[in-house]
Amino acid sequence: MNDSYNLGAWLGRRQGFHALSGQALSSDACCLRHIRDNRLYLAKTANWPDFCDQYVGIERSKIDRLIQYLDEFGGRYFDLSQLVRISPQTYRALLPHLTAEGLEHNGEIIPIDFDSVPRLNAAIKAICPRKPSRPRVIRFNSFQNQMAQLRDCADRFSSLPRLTPGERQQLADVLTLFHRL
């Protein structure tokens, strides 16, 4: 057995497992929606969150999210997301390009199946390019600017009606922080 055959076999198995996983996830979401909507969980527990935790082993919020995706997108979302690992936001952006036959890109329909994963990835990257993240800029105000803001704050405090003892203590605690500088 040569290395390329092993890699190809592994890739094929991986894609197959992911596709089956997508179908299973879609089926699970459909069944769980039925259980939730028809309150069938009451046969086991008093409420939906307990059923999710005790009998499904997944938090209610995650199950509700899966059901929401099923309601919004249908089972096809799970099939595609397991093949190419896309987020719901990306899937929403792809919706105008999805047909019954597959993903339309550059006049070509790419089937949503194992063999098309590299082409699907390339098309998705072209349709939904990632925005480069901007570096976070931390701006430090000048000392004079900070002082002006503190004076403004002091003016606003002086215009307040009488402070309660609790408010006075809170203000004293904050002022103590400034005294430590």
C-alpha positions in Angstrom: 0.0 0.0 0.0 1.4 3.4 -0.9 1.0 6.6 1.0 -1.3 8.3 -1.5 -3.7 5.3 -1.3 -3.8 5.5 2.4 -4.4 9.3 2.3 -7.1 8.8 -0.3 -8.8 6.1 1.7 -8.7 8.2 4.8 -10.1 11.2 3.0 -12.9 9.1 1.5 -13.8 7.5 4.9 -13.7 11.0 6.6 -16.0 12.5 4.0 -18.3 9.5 4.2 -18.5 9.8 8.0 -19.2 13.5 7.8 -21.9 13.0 5.3 -23.5 10.3 7.4 -23.1 12.5 10.4 -24.9 15.3 8.6 -27.8 13.0 7.8 -27.9 11.6 11.3 -27.8 15.2 12.8 -30.7 16.2 10.5 -32.7 13.1 11.5 -31.9 13.7 15.2 -33.0 17.3 15.0 -36.3 16.2 13.3 -37.0 13.6 15.9 -36.1 15.9 18.8 -38.4 18.6 17.3 -41.2 16.1 17.2 -40.6 15.1 20.8 -40.4 18.7 22.0 -43.4 20.0 20.0 -45.6 17.1 21.0 -44.3 17.2 24.6 -43.4 13.5 24.4 -40.6 14.2 26.9 -43.2 14.3 29.7 -43.2 10.5 29.7 -39.7 10.7 31.0 -39.2 14.0 32.8 -41.2 17.0 33.9 -39.5 19.5 31.5 -37.7 19.8 28.2 -34.3 21.0 29.7 -34.1 18.0 32.0 -35.0 15.6 29.1 -32.2 17.1 27.0 -29.6 16.8 29.8 -30.7 13.4 31.1 -31.8 11.5 28.1 -30.0 13.1 25.1 -26.9 14.3 26.9 -26.9 17.6 25.2 -27.8 21.0 26.6 -31.3 22.2 25.8 -29.9 25.4 24.1 -27.8 23.3 21.7 -30.7 21.1 20.8 -33.0 24.1 20.3 -30.4 25.7 18.1 -30.2 22.5 15.9 -34.0 22.5 15.7 -33.9 26.2 14.7 -31.4 25.4 11.9 -33.6 22.6 10.7 -36.7 24.9 10.7 -34.8 27.7 9.0 -32.7 25.7 6.4 -34.0 22.2 6.2 -31.9 19.0 6.3 -29.7 20.2 3.4 -27.8 22.6 5.8 -26.7 19.6 7.9 -25.5 17.7 4.8 -23.5 20.6 3.5 -22.1 21.7 6.9 -20.8 18.3 7.6 -19.0 18.0 4.3 -17.4 21.5 4.3 -17.9 22.7 7.9 -19.7 26.0 7.4 -21.5 28.2 9.9 -25.1 29.1 9.7 -24.1 32.7 8.7 -22.1 31.3 5.7 -25.0 29.0 4.8 -27.4 32.1 4.7 -25.0 33.8 2.4 -24.9 30.7 0.1 -28.7 30.4 -0.1 -29.1 32.4 -3.3 -26.5 30.1 -4.9 -28.1 26.8 -3.8 -30.3 24.9 -6.2 -31.9 21.5 -5.9 -28.9 20.0 -7.7 -26.1 21.7 -5.7 -24.2 24.9 -5.3 -24.1 27.2 -8.3 -20.8 29.0 -8.9 -19.5 30.6 -12.1 -22.3 29.0 -14.2 -21.5 25.5 -12.9 -23.6 23.4 -10.5 -21.4 21.7 -7.9 -23.2 18.6 -6.4 -23.2 18.5 -2.6 -21.4 15.1 -2.2 -18.1 13.6 -1.2 -16.4 13.9 -4.5 -17.2 17.6 -4.8 -15.7 18.7 -1.4 -12.6 20.4 -2.9 -14.7 22.3 -5.5 -17.3 23.1 -2.8 -14.7 24.6 -0.6 -13.2 26.7 -3.4 -16.6 27.9 -4.4 -17.6 28.8 -0.9 -14.4 30.7 -0.4 -15.0 32.6 -3.6 -18.7 33.4 -2.7 -18.1 34.2 0.9 -14.5 35.5 1.3 -13.3 35.9 4.8 -12.8 39.5 5.8 -9.3 40.1 7.2 -9.5 40.9 10.8 -8.4 44.4 11.6 -5.7 44.8 14.3 -7.2 46.2 17.5 -6.0 49.7 18.2 -5.8 50.8 21.7 -5.9 54.5 22.1 -4.6 56.1 25.2 -5.9 59.6 26.0 -3.4 62.2 27.0 -3.1 63.1 30.7 -4.7 66.5 30.0 -7.7 64.8 28.3 -8.1 62.4 31.3 -8.0 65.4 33.7 -10.6 67.2 31.7 -12.9 64.2 31.8 -12.4 63.9 35.6 -13.2 67.6 36.1 -16.3 67.1 34.0 -17.3 64.2 36.2 -16.7 66.2 39.3 -19.0 68.9 37.9 -21.7 66.4 37.2 -21.5 65.0 40.8 -21.7 68.5 42.2 -25.0 69.0 40.4 -26.6 65.9 41.9 -29.0 66.2 44.8 -27.7 65.2 48.3 -26.1 61.8 48.3 -27.3 59.0 50.5 -24.8 57.6 53.0 -24.5 54.5 50.8 -23.8 56.6 47.7 -21.2 58.6 49.7 -19.5 55.4 50.7 -19.4 54.2 47.1 -17.9 57.6 46.0 -15.4 57.4 48.8 -14.3 53.9 47.7 -13.7 55.1 44.1 -11.9 58.2 45.3 -9.6 56.0 47.4 -8.5 54.3 44.2 -7.4 57.7 42.9 -5.5 58.4 46.1 -3.5 55.3 45.6 -2.1 56.5 42.3 
